[in-house]
Amino acid sequence: IIAWRNSTCDEYNLKMTKHLGFNSMFDKGVKLRCNTSSLGLGSAIYKNFMYEVIESNDQKTKIKLIGNDTVHTLLNKKITSCFKYGYAITLYGVQGATLNSLYWCEEDNQWINGRNAYVLISRLRGVGI
């Protein structure tokens, strides 16, 4: 799910979270995206990388880098301050990524121009044409 505005991303993240049956960002299986490059943890957690919650309690949460077996344990306050749900992202945030499919949030159509449309469609992995 790709949107122009952060507020649209937040709205779609909540919709997807509810649709998938999750109640909080600490539920096992929730997808999270790191939204800062300054965690200061001395570990390899990077902005815009996707993680999945694998275990959580009242104090700490274990997250796994998607596509990798790297596991990090973080205090829950770090999770709430440095991560967002990972189901929607802004067009700016998706630059440089390669996607198999996408959904554009129509309520952000007013911000689409030629340059933005190019960025949007050029993210798609080539399929047989």
C-alpha positions, -999 to 999 in steps of 0.1 A, spaced: 0 0 0 16 33 -11 3 67 -3 15 103 -6 7 115 29 19 100 62 -17 104 76 -30 82 47 -4 56 56 -14 57 92 -50 52 83 -43 23 60 -19 7 85 -47 7 111 -72 -7 86 -48 -35 77 -40 -43 113 -77 -46 121 -83 -66 90 -56 -91 100 -70 -94 135 -42 -77 154 -49 -56 185 -15 -39 190 19 -35 175 32 -61 201 11 -90 188 30 -120 173 31 -117 135 26 -80 133 48 -64 105 67 -33 116 88 -7 97 116 12 114 109 49 110 142 63 123 179 61 114 190 71 149 181 42 172 215 44 189 214 7 198 247 -3 182 228 -30 163 219 -34 127 184 -19 127 178 4 98 153 29 87 125 15 64 136 -21 70 107 -44 77 105 -66 108 80 -91 123 71 -94 159 80 -129 171 76 -126 208 65 -99 233 59 -94 270 52 -63 292 88 -50 289 105 -63 258 97 -74 222 116 -97 199 115 -87 163 129 -105 133 142 -88 101 120 -100 73 139 -121 48 167 -128 73 170 -147 106 184 -117 125 165 -113 157 166 -82 179 152 -77 214 141 -42 221 124 -24 250 87 -18 242 92 20 245 117 18 216 92 -1 196 65 25 201 88 54 194 109 41 166 85 18 146 52 20 127 30 -7 114 45 -19 81 16 -23 58 16 11 41 44 34 31 48 68 15 59 71 -21 90 88 -9 97 59 14 94 33 -13 119 49 -36 147 24 -45 125 -6 -36 114 -33 -59 78 -45 -55 58 -74 -69 26 -55 -66 12 -23 -52 -20 -6 -42 -21 32 -46 -44 51 -21 -68 69 -44 -75 96 -18 -40 109 -25 -46 112 -63 -43 150 -61 -6 147 -55 1 124 -86 20 141 -114 42 127 -141 73 124 -119 54 107 -91 36 84 -114 70 73 -129 84 66 -94 52 46 -85 52 24 -116 90 20 -118 89 2 -84 72 -28 -99 93 -58 -107 92 -67 -145 65 -92 -153 60 -109 -186 44 -84 -210 
